[in-house]
Amino acid sequence: MADPCDNMADEIVQFVDGALPSNRIDKVQGHLKTCPGCGACYDRLMRDSHDLAGFVGSLDDVVARIETQVTEKLNSNSYKQYVSVRRQTMSRDFLKMTLAAGVIILAVIIGRGYFTMRDKGDEVIVAEEPAKIQEPEVIGDNVQDTVVADAGKTEDDTVVAGAGLDVLGTPGEGMAALPIELPKPMFVGTPTNIKVENLMKPRGKPRPPFYAPAGCVNLAAGKVVASTDELPIIGEIDMITDGDKEAADGSYVELGPFQQHITVDLDKECEIYAVLIWHYHKQARVYFDVIAQTADDADFITNVKTLFNNDIDNTAGLGIGKDMHYIETSEGKLINGKGTKARYVRLYSNGSNANDLNNYIEIEIWGKPAE
């Protein structure tokens, strides 16, 4: 194919771009009709220009969809609540920093006065420091090894409670250990004191196998999940039953602040023997007002049963719970399903000791279709 004339190449490009001076258009058009090389160059440039315009046009649709999603997110109640909470939190943090600075300045002034008096030979009377009340303290390299001082009974006291130790949770005829696969422990950061009322003492060793009737499977795998927050701050709702239990970024869902709940539809009535919840095990956290319920209908009106409730002050309005708060670990929280027959499982939470937001990494519901 012939190349365009050297003295016409720039003018052909300007002609395609619509930037050619009007007094040159007729000359270029006449040349294109008589020169095969320049005519072929013009055709190629026009095709490329058309293809580029089509690509840019497709980007307009993508940008429009993104703008719509961002607008919906910004206008959602959960996001507005989150912004409000963050503003309040930042205000509280600023106040704490101001008070801390004031205490430090006061301590310096008192210290200087003390040493001045001592140097003059005056007697200084130092009041005896009152005895400190021991608070629950988390100790260990990761949450699997934590020990909470004076925190009461351990989780082993409740794993098999409810249906009789000789029936559910322990070995027996027709029973089999649930084949639960645990994620890698990922406790990150320096352990801190966890000051939470009614806190369960971690067992300090691996959870024993949980036995249920042979043939149980994870009924929640891939099932549809509904949420009170339809537009999570992080992640997507369907990640809660996607099988990924790791605590890495991109594996968890973050719902809005305050009380939220999720509901799993098992498609049909099933016998439920265990419910496992992984909220967020990257840090040692305690989630509040954790409630697990089952029902025959999605509105939770018919045959509603409560499997677990640690709402100690009835914040959720579902009754005062008698279960204890617990520290998140990579083992997840195992709740005895007691063989309850239901189609729907609902899980509540109301923030954690870290912040007012609600997280889920994964949930599993072990059982089998009802006979």
C-alpha positions in Angstrom: 0.0 0.0 0.0 1.4 3.4 -1.0 2.4 5.9 1.7 0.9 9.4 1.9 2.9 12.3 0.5 5.3 13.9 2.9 3.9 17.3 2.4 0.3 16.2 2.9 0.5 14.0 6.0 0.0 16.8 8.6 -2.8 18.3 6.7 -4.6 15.0 6.3 -4.5 14.5 10.1 -5.8 18.0 10.7 -8.6 17.3 8.1 -9.7 14.2 10.0 -9.6 16.0 13.4 -11.6 18.9 11.9 -8.8 21.4 12.6 -7.8 22.1 9.0 -8.2 25.8 8.0 -11.2 26.3 5.7 -9.1 27.8 2.9 -7.1 24.5 2.7 -10.1 22.0 2.7 -10.8 22.1 -1.0 -7.1 21.5 -1.9 -6.8 18.5 0.5 -10.1 17.0 -0.7 -8.9 17.3 -4.4 -5.6 15.7 -3.6 -7.2 12.8 -1.8 -9.2 12.0 -4.9 -6.1 11.7 -7.1 -3.5 10.3 -4.7 -4.0 6.6 -3.7 -1.4 6.7 -0.9 -3.0 9.8 0.8 -6.5 8.4 0.2 -5.6 5.1 2.0 -4.1 7.0 4.9 -7.2 9.1 5.2 -9.4 6.0 5.3 -7.3 4.4 8.0 -7.4 7.5 10.2 -11.2 7.8 9.8 -11.7 4.2 10.9 -9.4 4.6 13.9 -11.2 7.8 14.8 -14.6 6.1 14.6 -13.4 3.1 16.7 -12.0 5.5 19.4 -15.3 7.5 19.5 -17.2 4.2 20.1 -14.8 3.2 22.9 -15.2 6.6 24.6 -18.9 6.3 24.3 -18.9 3.0 26.1 -17.0 4.6 28.9 -19.8 7.1 29.4 -22.2 4.3 30.3 -19.7 2.8 32.8 -19.1 6.2 34.4 -22.9 6.8 34.6 -23.4 3.5 36.4 -20.6 4.2 38.9 -22.1 7.7 39.5 -25.5 6.2 40.2 -24.1 3.6 42.6 -22.0 6.2 44.5 -25.0 8.5 44.7 -27.2 5.7 46.1 -24.5 4.8 48.6 -24.1 8.4 49.8 -27.9 8.8 50.2 -28.3 5.5 52.1 -29.3 5.7 55.8 -26.5 3.3 56.8 -23.9 5.6 55.3 -25.3 8.7 56.9 -25.4 6.9 60.2 -21.8 5.8 59.7 -20.6 9.4 58.9 -22.5 10.6 62.0 -20.8 8.0 64.2 -17.4 8.8 62.8 -17.8 12.5 63.5 -18.9 11.7 67.1 -16.0 9.3 67.5 -13.5 11.9 66.2 -14.9 14.5 68.6 -14.6 12.1 71.5 -11.0 11.3 70.5 -10.1 15.0 70.3 -11.6 15.5 73.7 -9.6 12.6 75.1 -6.4 13.9 73.6 -7.1 17.4 75.1 -7.8 15.9 78.6 -4.6 13.8 78.3 -2.5 16.8 77.5 -4.0 18.6 80.5 -3.2 15.7 82.8 0.4 15.6 81.6 0.9 19.4 82.1 -0.6 19.1 85.6 1.7 16.2 86.4 4.7 18.2 85.3 3.7 21.2 87.5 3.1 18.9 90.5 6.3 17.1 90.0 8.3 20.3 89.9 6.7 21.5 93.1 7.5 18.2 94.8 11.2 18.3 94.0 11.4 21.9 95.0 10.0 21.1 98.4 12.3 18.1 98.7 15.3 20.2 98.0 14.3 22.6 100.7 14.2 19.8 103.2 10.5 20.0 103.7 8.7 16.8 104.6 6.5 15.5 101.8 3.6 13.2 102.6 2.6 10.9 99.7 -0.9 9.5 99.9 -1.0 5.7 99.6 -2.2 4.6 96.2 -5.6 2.9 96.3 -5.8 -0.8 95.4 -6.4 -1.3 91.7 -9.4 -3.3 90.6 -8.2 -6.0 88.2 -9.9 -5.7 84.8 -10.1 -8.6 82.3 -6.9 -8.7 80.4 -6.1 -10.4 77.1 -2.7 -12.0 77.1 -0.9 -13.9 74.3 0.5 -13.7 70.8 -2.7 -14.3 69.1 -6.4 -14.6 70.0 -6.2 -18.4 70.0 -3.9 -18.2 73.1 -5.7 -15.4 75.0 -6.5 -15.7 78.7 -9.0 -13.3 80.3 -8.5 -13.0 84.0 -11.5 -13.6 86.2 -13.9 -13.8 83.3 -16.0 -16.7 84.5 -16.8 -20.0 82.7 -15.2 -21.1 79.5 -16.8 -21.7 76.1 -16.5 -25.4 76.7 -19.2 -25.0 79.3 -21.7 -24.1 76.6 -20.7 -25.9 73.4 -22.7 -29.0 74.1 -25.4 -27.4 76.3 -29.1 -27.6 75.5 -29.8 -31.0 74.1 -28.2 -33.3 76.7 -24.6 -34.2 76.8 -25.3 -37.8 75.9 -27.3 -36.8 72.8 -25.9 -33.8 70.8 -22.3 -32.6 70.8 -20.6 -35.8 72.0 -19.8 -39.2 70.5 -22.5 -41.8 70.4 -24.3 -44.3 68.1 -25.2 -42.7 64.8 -23.2 -39.5 65.6 -20.3 -38.1 63.6 -18.0 -35.1 64.2 -18.9 -32.1 62.0 -16.1 -31.7 59.3 -15.5 -28.1 60.1 -12.6 -26.6 58.3 -11.0 -23.7 60.1 -9.3 -20.6 58.6 -5.7 -19.6 59.4 -5.5 -17.6 62.7 -4.8 -14.0 61.8 -4.8 -12.1 65.0 -3.0 -8.8 64.2 -1.8 -6.1 66.6 -0.9 -5.7 70.2 -3.4 -7.4 72.6 -5.4 -4.9 74.6 -7.5 -5.0 77.7 -11.1 -6.0 76.9 -13.4 -4.5 79.4 -16.7 -6.1 78.6 -19.4 -7.2 81.1 -20.3 -10.9 81.2 -17.3 -11.9 79.1 -16.6 -15.6 78.6 -13.1 -16.9 79.4 -11.5 -18.4 76.2 -10.6 -22.1 76.6 -7.0 -21.6 75.7 -6.9 -24.8 73.6 -8.5 -26.1 70.4 -12.3 -26.5 70.5 -13.2 -30.2 70.8 -15.1 -31.9 67.9 -18.8 -31.3 67.8 -20.9 -34.4 67.2 -24.2 -34.4 65.4 -26.2 -37.1 63.5 -24.2 -38.5 60.7 -24.8 -37.0 57.2 -24.9 -33.3 58.3 -23.7 -30.8 55.7 -23.3 -27.0 55.6 -26.8 -26.0 54.5 -25.8 -22.3 54.2 -23.2 -22.8 51.5 -24.1 -20.5 48.5 -27.5 -19.7 49.9 -29.2 -16.3 49.5 -28.6 -13.9 52.4 -30.8 -10.9 53.1 -29.6 -7.9 55.2 -31.0 -4.8 56.9 -28.1 -3.0 55.2 -28.5 -3.7 51.5 -25.5 -1.6 50.6 -22.6 -2.7 52.8 -19.8 -0.2 53.5 -17.3 -3.0 52.5 -17.9 -6.1 50.5 -21.1 -7.8 49.2 -23.8 -9.6 51.1 -23.3 -12.9 49.2 -19.7 -13.1 50.5 -21.2 -14.3 53.9 -21.9 -17.7 52.5 -19.2 -18.0 49.8 -17.0 -20.4 51.8 -14.1 -17.9 52.4 -13.5 -17.8 56.1 -10.1 -16.0 56.0 -9.7 -12.7 57.8 -7.7 -11.0 55.0 -8.9 -7.8 53.4 -11.5 -8.6 50.7 -12.9 -11.5 52.7 -15.3 -9.7 55.0 -18.4 -7.7 54.8 -18.9 -4.5 56.8 -22.5 -3.4 57.5 -23.6 -0.1 58.9 -23.6 1.0 62.5 -25.9 0.0 65.4 -28.3 -3.0 65.3 -28.2 -5.0 62.1 -29.3 -8.5 61.1 -28.8 -10.9 58.3 -31.2 -13.8 57.3 -30.3 -17.0 55.5 -33.0 -18.8 53.5 -32.2 -22.6 53.5 -34.8 -23.1 50.7 -36.8 -25.7 52.7 -37.3 -26.9 56.3 -34.2 -28.4 57.7 -32.9 -29.9 61.0 -30.3 -27.5 62.3 -27.6 -28.9 64.6 -25.0 -26.2 64.7 -24.6 -22.6 63.6 -21.1 -21.2 63.2 -20.4 -17.4 63.0 -17.2 -15.7 62.0 -17.7 -11.9 62.5 -14.1 -10.7 62.3 -11.2 -12.6 63.7 -8.3 -10.4 62.5 -8.4 -8.7 65.9 -9.6 -9.7 69.4 -13.1 -8.2 69.3 -16.3 -8.7 71.2 -19.6 -8.1 69.3 -22.6 -7.0 71.2 -26.2 -8.2 71.2 -25.5 -11.3 69.3 -28.7 -13.2 68.7 -29.4 -16.3 66.6 -33.0 -17.2 65.8 -34.8 -19.6 63.5 -38.3 -19.4 62.0 -40.6 -21.0 59.4 -41.1 -17.7 57.5 -38.9 -14.8 56.3 -40.8 -12.3 58.5 -40.0 -14.3 61.6 -43.6 -14.6 62.8 -44.2 -18.4 62.8 -42.4 -20.9 65.0 -39.6 -18.4 66.1 -37.0 -20.0 68.3 -33.9 -18.4 69.9 -30.7 -20.5 69.8 -28.4 -17.9 71.3 -28.8 -14.5 73.0 -26.2 -12.4 74.8 -28.2 -9.1 74.7 -27.9 -8.5 78.5 -30.0 -5.4 78.5 -32.6 -6.2 75.9 -31.3 -3.6 73.4 -32.7 -5.5 70.5 -36.1 -5.9 72.1 -36.1 -9.7 71.8 -35.7 -10.4 75.5 -32.8 -10.3 78.0 -30.2 -12.9 76.9 -28.5 -15.3 79.3 -25.6 -16.2 77.1 -22.2 -14.7 77.6 -20.1 -12.3 75.4 -17.2 -14.0 73.7 -13.9 -13.0 72.0 -13.8 -13.6 68.2 -11.3 -16.2 67.1 -10.5 -18.1 63.9 -12.6 -21.0 65.3 -15.7 -19.0 65.0 -18.6 -19.1 67.4 -20.3 -22.5 67.5 -23.9 -22.3 68.6 -25.8 -25.5 69.4 -28.8 -25.8 67.0 -30.4 -28.5 69.1 -31.9 -30.2 66.1 -34.3 -27.3 65.6 -36.5 -27.6 62.5 -36.7 -24.3 60.5 -36.2 -22.8 57.0 -34.8 -19.4 58.0 -31.9 -18.5 60.3 -31.4 -14.9 61.4 -28.3 -13.4 63.1 -28.3 -10.1 65.0 -25.4 -7.9 66.1 -25.0 -4.3 67.4 -21.4 -3.2 66.8 -18.4 -4.3 68.8 -15.9 -3.1 71.4 -13.8 -1.7 68.5 -16.6 0.4 66.8 -20.3 0.6 66.1 -20.1 -1.2 62.7 -21.1 -4.9 62.1 -18.9 -7.4 60.3 -19.4 -10.9 58.9 -16.7 -13.1 57.3 -18.7 -16.3 57.0 -21.5 -18.3 58.5 -22.2 -22.0 58.4 -25.4 -23.8 59.3 -24.9 -27.5 59.8 -27.8 -29.9 59.5 -29.8 -31.9 57.0 -33.2 -31.6 55.3 -36.1 -32.3 57.7 -37.6 -35.8 57.4 
